[in-house]
Amino acid sequence: SPAQHASAAVQVSGEARYVDDMPRPTNMLHAALILSEKAHAVIKSIDCTEARSMSGVEAIHFASDIPGKNSIGPVLKDEEVFATSTVTCVGYPIGVVTARTRAEALRAARAVRIVYEELEPVLSIQQAIAKNSFYGDEWGHPLDRGDVDAVFEQAVDGGLVLVEGSINMGGQEHFYLEPNAHVVAPVESGELVSYSSTQCPQKHQQYIASVLGVQSNRVVVRTKRIGGGFGGKETRAAFLNTIAAVPAFLLDKPVSLVVDRDVDMSITGHRHPFFANYRAACTPDGVIQAVDVQLYSNGGNSLDLSGAVMDRALLSLDSVYSIPNVRARGTVCKTNMPSNTAFRGFGAPQGMMVIESIVERLSAAAGIDQCAFVERNMIKTGDMTHYGQVIQDCQARRCWEDALASAGGLEARRQAVDEFNAAHTNRKRGIAVTPTKFGISFTLKFLNQAGAIIHIYQGDGSVLVSHGGVEMGQGLHTKVCQIVAHDLGVPLETVHISETATDKVPNATPTAASASSDLYGAAAADACAQLNARLAPYRQDFPDASFLEIVQKAYFDRVDLSAHGFYATPDITSHPHGNMPFDYYTYGTAVTEVELDATTGDWHAIRSDVVMDVGQSLNPAIDIGQVEGAFVQGMGWSCIEELTWGDEDHPWVRTRGSLFSCGPGTYKIPTANDIPIDFRVSLLRDSHCHRTPLAHSSKASGEPPFFLGTSVFWALKDAVKAYRAQERGDHDWFRLDL
């Protein structure tokens, strides 16, 4: 049901507390980072004389002060908390200053003098390819289906339509509203508690314990809520929390580390830029026969999650298309940029952008209307993907047809666009229909598990839920509370979730991959089932009793009113070991019309009709909000946002390897003016997900709609096509990167 977001009132009123809003612990110190100013260099000397003498400075710590291990990383331990001898990107942490005030800490950090011996940096995918700077073949598992070479031989002989080309895709800043913020406070006997803005408290706990040389049971990480994450606070927040923990532990005083927006943008990584070379063939009547793709991503200066991101990109190369012959390869480039990381979609948008480019190119080469081409090649239930998973309950065509119906029919809309273009010289309209398919699950099997604890209080019958997921605005806590209220048969207002903490639910999987409602909702449902089983005799004996009366009768009989629930997604396999990396798929389609001023580049989206399959929605109000937000963020990635680095393409940026667009003045995210003027979002009706019975047959809604925002990109390209035809008589396909 469309219940209000549990935190809506306190968030819109400004009463919601984030890490930097918390009351300050007594004697709290403020931390500031000492960061590298070079992209690749050897540290020759560090002079802290002036900084140590400055007012308010408590201490300055470097790698030599770390009591435990100086190496961290979610997959490979290939990062140093503090650089020991070599820095590998601008913004690499070298040390940390603590002082009585934040201003004093920042002033002292700037006063530290470091002498470098510069080394030649690698600053782009193209440079990495030229210098063979890669992370290795094991990061990005190759995928093969059928015989691609045999198809291309046939194409060369003239029996098929053959195309080949390249596409370049830029990165994207997460631009969460709350920058990274962490407060670490010592307790006693080596214990620490961290209040952190993170999507993954367990990872922070693990890093801090390792770096401080203490057991994990001495470290508690708490997260009330975060002000947006989008993947950027999954792994790239952990090194900052760990840095704050070092002086807190060594000085035995609370330490706060709140990162300014420009620093946050510069050092915490972005969506991976991708480059792809492709070759593809279809029959003259438009049936895809083969696709051969080589993907490259810019991983940055550490591996982080780049291998998994590349895997997801390769797995998503088919999108909604049935392709009998596929060869897909992926290579993660090692560069001297801050490590790139998870971002909504996790490589899938880049993979789908490649196949959409191929579909557009093939349909043009075959002389077939692109929408007809899409329909001819669209997957259906029973089809097999290029990685061997059989498609079940496919809703791709239903979403496609419903979106076209919502838009008023493509033929009528196309005619109206053509009439407008014929009547206007410099202003052109374009229209595009873009489908999507997104697999739900972590592609590493062990991550697909979740825990939850539910307490029923006998005094008033209220219910407290704790689970391992983090509330970051997406409505996870609200949905879990709805499941608990439904399963226990109590009013929603009597169910509450206070926070996420590692001492309540241990070993929690990151709140990511759009799977959290499925996982934590199912874990909570398991706990409810246990409680219902314990209360069942009392409900049977006292059918007219209230829930509170039932609970109290059970309590006086010494029945446990607390339950630990657990859920592990069944049947799935770890990629590449098996043929079911995904629990299920979500589908969607967007029809978007834009208007472009061809003389200035100014544009606006006139109308977007979006249909998204979210199964039996747990909360349509929240899910529609997720679809709208993801669409606009996808539009931003493909049409508006641009990261500008000091690299070979921007030699005017003063420092090589530094981020020029490190704030809202130079980096533009979508605003209210960019949202489609007529924005129609609907959820696919009568869609059931048999894979999520404990989550009431719902489907994920966080990441899957993101790619639909690229319908704006494709509509803009359609408008450009109309202008080129008018001005040059040019009707040929042309490349347009994003």
Beta strands, then each sheet from edge to edge (+ up, - down):
strand 1: 29-35
strand 2: 41-47
strand 3: 57-61
strand 4: 71-72
strand 5: 79-80
strand 6: 86-87
strand 7: 93-99
strand 8: 113-118
strand 9: 143-145
strand 10: 161-169
strand 11: 181-186
strand 12: 192-196
strand 13: 219-223
strand 14: 255-258
strand 15: 274-282
strand 16: 288-300
strand 17: 325-334
strand 18: 427-440
strand 19: 449-456
strand 20: 463-467
strand 21: 495-497
strand 22: 500-501
strand 23: 562-568
strand 24: 584-597
strand 25: 603-612
strand 26: 678-683
sheet 1: 3+ 7- 1+ 14+ 11- 12+ 13+ 22-
sheet 2: 6+ 2- 8+
sheet 3: 4+ 5-
sheet 4: 9+ 17- 16- 15+ 10-
sheet 5: 18+ 24- 25+ 26+
sheet 6: 21+ 20+ 19- 23+
end
